[in-house]
Amino acid sequence: MSTAPPQSAELPLPLKLLRELPAGALYGLASKNNLLRGLEACRSASVTAAEWSSDRCVLTLTLRSGPRVTFAADGANLLTESSSCDQETGRHGVHVVTCWALLKKIVSPESMTAVRFDDRSLAALEILLGLKEPEGAAEGAELPGRNLLLERLERARALRKEELATKSIGQKTGKGRIRLVLEMRAGYLSGTIQAGDEQLHRYDWERLPVDLRQFMAKHYYFVPSRDYFKDFSGLPGGYPAVLRQNNGQELTLAFCNDGTLRAGVTFSLEGDSVRISKCRSDGSPLPAESFVAGECLFDLAEKSICPVSDLTPWQLWDSVCEGLELLYEFFDEQGYELDGATLTTSAQSFNFLAFRVSSDLVKKAGDRIRFISNGETADLSLRHDPSYLLEIDDDLDRETISLMPQGELSGIFFPLFPPLFQLFIPSFRESLPQPLRAKKRVSAMIETGFALLEAVNKTAHNRILRAGLAGPDFAKRSVKSEARRMVTEFVRRCEQETLLVFATAEGWNFGDEDRSAQVRLVSLLYRHYGINAFVDGEWPCTVELDRATFLPGLEELAAALGDEDFGLFLGRERLTPGLWDFTVTAAAEGIDWFELRPEIRCNGELLEVEEIHRLLKEGVLRQGNNCYLLGDEQRGILELLTGGGDGKGKRKKKAEIVRIPRLRILDWLELRSRGVTLRLPPEEEKLLAGLTRLEKIPECPLPERLNARLRPYQQEGFEWLAFLHQHRFGACLADDMGLGKTVQAITFLAGLAEGIIPSGEAALPHLIVVPPSLLFNWESEIERFYPAFRVVTYSGPRRSADFATADIVLTSYGILQRDAEIFAAIPFQVAVFDEAQQVKNINAATTGAARRISARFKLALTGTPMENHLGEYFSIMDLCVPGLLGSYEEFRRRIDIRGFGGIDTLVRRTRPFILRRSKQMIADELPPRVEADLYLEMNPKQRALYQRTVEEVKKAVNEAFLEKNPGQARMIALTAILRLRQICLCPSLVSPGARADSPKLECLTEQLAELREEGHSVLAFSQFTSYLDIIEEGLKRHKLPYLRLDGSTPVPQRKELVTRFQKSDQPLVFLISLKAGGKGLNLTRATYVYHLDPWWNPAVENQASDRAHRIGQTAKVTVTRLLMRHTVEEKMMALKERKLKLYKALLEDAAGAGGAALSKEDFDFLLAP
């Protein structure tokens, strides 16, 4: 932009256009309020800058208050624009009025005489525009083109003054020539005040008679209203009103002020035709040569204009007419006839409009609104209740399925009330101000509106409104105000009472529209699918979903709709639950297989296999004109029958034999509780009864040479193992740590040795695989409980695979992996895997070696069959009972291994083969266990180091999840968080030069000193051996006796340390690393347990605590966790609760919620402030 004036004598086009505009044009720029404010500002407004475009077509003024106003020439039009936000829709604001008036005063000094201007401001603006030279300019100095502009302006001013001076009073418009000219244009009546052929405007002040000035000051625009015609006809000048006809002739009309016509409307239904007529209140028709415009009836025959009171009935006619115009504009066809005040259309077209009438209007108008059917007046009080439903797109093979909520009355389907649900229409949301388009604000407005409908009084209403639109999203006053207005309008529209009117073969049908039911229906869809599922459809609130998302949740949706009394339709056919009947006849086929002959019926009709496969695909069965919904339960049954096939290939018989593994028969047995008829041979019934109900397992005597007295639950475990062995299955004994899994396993092996449990094969040795630290424990336990066993410990560099004389081969997981080929070639009778979580990784080499073991029966012993995710559970169960859960790929496909998807199926299949008793179940046989969390504060230096490290860790974690695959990212994140955990213990663990100050060490040594004086022995667990070094130094300084066991402790020495601790005659502290000593050890000498650094997995921590709280413990055990407040440790306690829910769901409740392995969200949670 350039501040120099144009280099031409021609006045710049924007100023030229402004000069030629009448001053009265200002009144159309802004609202009355902004107009007055803008003119008032002319007294003090100051323009600080004026900039011209290079082509002289754009002028930009900058006001002292900041806003910029632009004047642009567009042909013969002058366009204005302002940077200010005070503008109203379609109108300009205060600053445009001010600048327009200032410029107009400069280019037309004789104008704007009623407005007060500041002369200095005008002079300064002239200088900025280049129309006047600054005072004190050097003599002879000239700006290029400026003098030419000044000359042009002066010449224009002179011409204007001369023109005004030559116009005498006698040349003003004569009163006799003035009249109100009415014309029908495109169906609308327009009116202008003309003098001859010249139109008069209210800003032609000098040319107007006084009475006409006053009239036009009151009536800015023509409106065909009673007041307009009354005031015009009463003017002293006696000006006529004329109707200009198509031939150009003018018909003078007289205003009838002495009478008032009341409006009425008649809806007539004859056969399939609907005729709607404007009429008088008594039903008599309007004059033939007449038309209605605004509040008046124009009778051409009588040459009169008659005012009409209460036009509401005629507005109903207008709304039908407008609706039909839009309808046929959309369908591009003409389906109605318009003859003056009568409109005729078909019943189908009328019903398509879903005609609604306000109930208040019906009451107010009374018999002025008439519905006539075949000559008889319909009774408006006879009404039907509409129902509401959800229609599903009839074509379920499409990838995208449409759901259309709607109403139904007397067999006619109608859309929901569109204005009520504007926020669900994407195109409407796009028209909102930018801040209100945000999804979170839209959702907040929707949910607040839903909640307001439940408010019982005004107080509750205000409370809900304040709470719903609170928070930072609505902090800006304008945003909150507009949101509040929209929510309030939603509630107002919902509370409106409306009458629905439909034309049927039986006559007129009326119903009270239930908008609260419409809201409940839309709310249900919103809760299920969210705001993004709603699309711009033919029906309001149409939802579109991909087929894979919609069909699995169809039954849940149908149930939710049924609970609210909403219908569910497929196309125009109602979807109903079918009467399903399943019969399956099973017969044993060989040792490990069953043959099943299924029959499936719906409503008594036997289904073809092709029908079943289509039913599984679509979730709906079509029989004739009826549609039946397939529920999730029936779907599960059908998938078992068909194997989830796609039905391709040759046509199959109605009752096809299905061959399934013997293990899968448990799924079928479970279906009996769901109404499936399952016929089994008697011997298989007996077997399956034992698998599903522990009390049905036959009693079994204990081995005579067993040196142990089993508790009742331990004897049940022994009998359960014997039963599974007898029927060629496997088992996972998953009792809580410390409940005697070892003695139950030894009793089971002893039962086989003494023949109490028939083996059915030549004597083979048993294999027991354990962690290295537990070899000595098993040796001593076998020697203690059943010394008759000949045990060979296969370990050490000189190990030999000669097991000819062995009853039991004892080895470690590491040796098993290294000598996998040797073990794979040796048959065993029973293979026992202690601490079976060692083989939880299905892809690990150790797991592979264990799976290659050839044994008639496999037994897993573990207190934690799942630590992180369901894939670990699969690995252990598939080791015990191969084939039970199918292949790992099938398992991953059917079950969400990191959550709860399919967990019911998983629990149902594995329940007979896993036995778990918690300590709570046998509480009477164990002393109490008390757990406590002790929170400590960091010292200042420790806190500063922690805060610096958090920022570094956050960056590392975010980069990892952005740039690495999920597995690598989790490892990087765990490593990064490890630093924070170490700082919580002692800063010197991450910063070697730092002092070894540790609030946890100080607290621990104080408590250990007190406990020693009271005679208590203590276990102290830490994951970090480097921190155990620091604790060890602290114990030495305080002269507290201790023992230590970690990964570097040789196996023989571990046995000695455990013995010393258990038999010590003085209180001891046992420092133990979590990985080396957290499982398999019996340390009941301790009555206090300290966890120095918590971890997110509750199973690992419980394992360690159970070293002391187990069978054999006689005193109360106190478990204490030392935690640093406001750190990652505090967050880990909350995260650990999520893991515990998954663990309980799998092994105890078969239900629950939560996550599993650490996700990106988990890490964000841990690092949050």
NORQUI-V218798 format. One record per run of one state. SS is the DSSP state (H for helix, E for strand, C for the rest). FROM is the first residue (numbers start at 1). TO is the last residue. If there is no record, write none. Layout:
SS/FROM/TO
SS/FROM/TO
This chain:
C/1/1
E/2/2
C/3/12
H/13/20
C/21/22
H/23/28
C/29/29
E/30/30
C/31/31
H/32/43
C/44/46
E/47/52
C/53/57
E/58/63
C/64/67
E/68/74
C/75/76
E/77/82
C/83/91
E/92/92
C/93/93
H/94/107
C/108/118
H/119/129
C/130/145
H/146/166
C/167/168
H/169/171
C/172/174
H/175/177
E/178/185
C/186/187
E/188/195
C/196/197
E/198/199
C/200/204
H/205/207
C/208/209
H/210/218
C/219/225
H/226/233
C/234/239
E/240/244
C/245/249
E/250/270
C/271/272
E/273/280
C/281/284
E/285/285
C/286/289
E/290/293
C/294/295
E/296/299
C/300/303
E/304/309
C/310/311
H/312/331
C/332/335
E/336/339
C/340/341
E/342/346
H/347/352
C/353/354
E/355/358
H/359/368
E/369/373
C/374/375
E/376/377
C/378/382
E/383/384
C/385/386
E/387/392
C/393/399
E/400/409
C/410/411
E/412/415
C/416/417
H/418/424
C/425/425
H/426/430
C/431/433
H/434/437
C/438/438
H/439/452
C/453/457
H/458/468
C/469/471
H/472/474
C/475/476
H/477/495
C/496/497
E/498/504
C/505/506
E/507/513
C/514/514
H/515/529
C/530/530
H/531/533
E/534/534
C/535/542
E/543/546
H/547/563
C/564/566
E/567/570
C/571/572
E/573/577
C/578/579
E/580/589
C/590/592
E/593/602
C/603/604
E/605/606
C/607/608
H/609/618
C/619/619
E/620/623
C/624/625
E/626/629
C/630/631
H/632/642
C/643/656
E/657/661
H/662/674
C/675/676
E/677/679
C/680/681
H/682/692
C/693/693
H/694/696
C/697/711
H/712/726
C/727/730
E/731/733
C/734/740
H/741/753
C/754/765
E/766/770
C/771/771
H/772/785
C/786/790
E/791/794
C/795/807
E/808/812
H/813/818
C/819/819
H/820/824
C/825/826
E/827/834
C/835/835
H/836/839
C/840/844
H/845/851
C/852/853
E/854/861
C/862/869
H/870/880
C/881/887
H/888/894
C/895/902
H/903/913
E/914/915
C/916/922
H/923/925
C/926/928
E/929/936
C/937/939
H/940/963
C/964/965
H/966/985
C/986/986
H/987/989
C/990/998
H/999/1014
C/1015/1016
E/1017/1022
C/1023/1024
H/1025/1037
C/1038/1041
E/1042/1045
C/1046/1050
H/1051/1063
C/1064/1068
E/1069/1073
H/1074/1077
C/1078/1085
E/1086/1091
C/1092/1097
H/1098/1105
C/1106/1116
E/1117/1124
C/1125/1127
H/1128/1149
C/1150/1159
H/1160/1167
C/1168/1169
